[in-house]
């Protein structure tokens, strides 16, 4: 893919939104953008061969609209949107996110006042709209990791992430294989090239996505843990930020020990001690997370959040094992 070198003199950044199955949320996303008290951006919507009528949904909004005839995936869709951009900066935004005028103004301010920064991203807010317990859990957990993470990180986030168009082009854009963590992979390439990625916690978007237990487990295994494990082998990074914080690693080990201890106690009761120690580690290292859940949604919600956190860890472990096995067998085939 080639990248346009033309730069708009009147637009600070271009917002690139890929979409396929988000007609309803896309309209809310674009409505928020159209009501923003700023005209410093252009908006580009890439329709990834959606089975729905996206064209009529975006017709009333001032956006560039491109429909792809065959499905390319969100990574290539973002690359196409970037190529169509006429601004010096790109802001990638998910079609199921609502951004405020205040956040847009802050993005503009950062771009203009921090020319040394080439990429930065924001966070989900702490008031997700979907009422389902799994949706609330998932979105609040994401919010927590971004609110407690270090200001500089090795990863990028395309849910609400800005990057210099020139740098994006020099890095080759997103990998064309849509693994689900194409933004994380781009972040690793950026940091290996010597660039710094900044996390701005106060730039927040509202997430509209509906999660179920099934979609959460599938996504965590196939779209996050497996490809992320492959990335860790590929780049050899030891990132300890966001959801890879040391506390989260210890808590996940604790839950696995608790789970195995409970299962093995049916064979020998002394394994209950292992389970108890693991559960204490799980609760102790997750205490800040659980306090956040309780303060935002109450103790009754915490009764949902604790087992869901365990499912989240088990899904990650399953993906880690599968990803490591896949990496091992790929090496065997190459030799």
Secondary structure as UniProt FT lines:
FT   STRAND          13..19
FT   HELIX           23..34
FT   STRAND          41..47
FT   HELIX           54..58
FT   TURN            59..60
FT   STRAND          64..67
FT   HELIX           74..84
FT   STRAND          89..93
FT   TURN            95..96
FT   STRAND          97..99
FT   HELIX           101..113
FT   TURN            115..116
FT   STRAND          119..124
FT   HELIX           133..148
FT   STRAND          152..153
FT   STRAND          160..164
FT   HELIX           165..170
FT   TURN            171..172
FT   HELIX           182..192
FT   TURN            193..194
FT   STRAND          197..207
FT   HELIX           213..218
FT   HELIX           219..225
FT   HELIX           226..235
FT   HELIX           242..244
FT   HELIX           246..264
FT   TURN            265..267
FT   TURN            269..270
FT   HELIX           271..285
FT   HELIX           287..297
FT   HELIX           299..334
//
